[in-house]
Amino acid sequence: MSDAYLALEDGRVVEARGRVSGRTRGELVFTTAYTGYEESLTDPSYEEQVLTFSYPLIGNYGVREERFESDRVHPRAAIAREFTEDVVEWLDVEGIPAIDHLDTRELVTSIREEGAMKCGIAVGPGATPEDAKAELADCKGMSEHTDIGAQVSVDDPVVYEGGSDATVALIDCGAKGSITDSLLERGATVHVLPYDATPADVAAVDPDILFISNGPGDPENFEAAEALVDEYVGDLPVAGICLGQQVVANALGGSTEKMSFGHRGVNQPVRDLESDRVVMTTQNHGYTVGDPGDRLNVTQVNVNDGTAEGLENETLGVLTRQYHPEAHPGPNDSLDFFDDVLDLVSTDTPVATSD
Ligand SMILES: NC(=O)CC[C@H](N)C(=O)O
């Protein structure tokens, strides 16, 4: 046990039990997922954030690498009511500060009422509230991380040979491994390209589809990916997940906005407007498509707050989801998204437009 302090943007400093020492800062968010801590902690979308688990006991079924979504832990720090030794050992090896034995119910309620907020953390022998406040003072807002893509993307293209049903150019803005796996399982070959890939880089892999991945931070900071959508829409089908949906909307004349505390959990209800069916989905986002623009139809909405969960342009062959159909963690109810995406390749869409 060591000294641990969490300084919040609302001026409070919360005392906790230190599990992994260090000093850090980030945007304080929470997830309500009750399983899937390995997947969440390795989800690149959490880069530059401090992740609070609302479920009280984290680590009760161990830590297994095959459940990781990337090769490292992405949140800058982790908070729970109680972490098991397994998780503490893992976070220690990864150098990720961790604290527990604090009132996470109260913390989550504060985030719900005041919105996601900046925080500073100081953990270790001799750590003081002032140390945590100093970290907080240095904390940037998410939108200020203008080159966050570089922190999470591959540096060079990587190819995963799956099959010959389709060649996918997956723009890695911080992609979860399960997206690639879901495409490979369906007979596609996946070329993972850096977040700042150029149209020439995409052309070099001669894809059947352009797919923009999930990723951290403000979608407006992913201008290169936006430019790719602008370049290829109408010539290739375009798909996107989470940040991918946001980038596609921004590229096609829509706009995104920051939410108060976002959606993070594995039981977010989504209504499909055509079938009127509701599915439970996995979500992890703090921005949303506020205006889809004139070229995209909203096909699915969040039952809780009405935000856009699915966008489509059938003529152009554009299909996106704000939630995570690949699950990991969470329900598998939306895996058919990947079938629908690959169907865009086998049908004759898109029809090239005059521009
Ligand atoms: N999971 C994601 O792709 C997150 C998207 C974006 N960074 C957001 O917070 O809204």
The ligand as an SDF file (V2000), in Angstrom:
LIG
                    3D

 10  9  0  0  0  0  0  0  0  0999 V2000
  -13.9080    3.8340  -29.8290 N   0  0  0  0  0  0  0  0  0  0  0  0
  -13.6790    4.8670  -30.6010 C   0  0  0  0  0  0  0  0  0  0  0  0
  -13.3450    4.7380  -31.7700 O   0  0  0  0  0  0  0  0  0  0  0  0
  -13.7470    6.2300  -29.9690 C   0  0  0  0  0  0  0  0  0  0  0  0
  -13.9750    7.3230  -30.9600 C   0  0  0  0  0  0  0  0  0  0  0  0
  -13.6430    8.7060  -30.4510 C   0  0  0  0  0  0  0  0  0  0  0  0
  -12.3000    8.7710  -30.0040 N   0  0  0  0  0  0  0  0  0  0  0  0
  -14.5970    9.1100  -29.3620 C   0  0  0  0  0  0  0  0  0  0  0  0
  -14.2330    9.1570  -28.2190 O   0  0  0  0  0  0  0  0  0  0  0  0
  -15.7500    9.3760  -29.6560 O   0  0  0  0  0  0  0  0  0  0  0  0
  1  2  1  0
  2  3  2  0
  2  4  1  0
  4  5  1  0
  5  6  1  0
  6  7  1  0
  6  8  1  0
  8  9  2  0
  8 10  1  0
M  END
$$$$
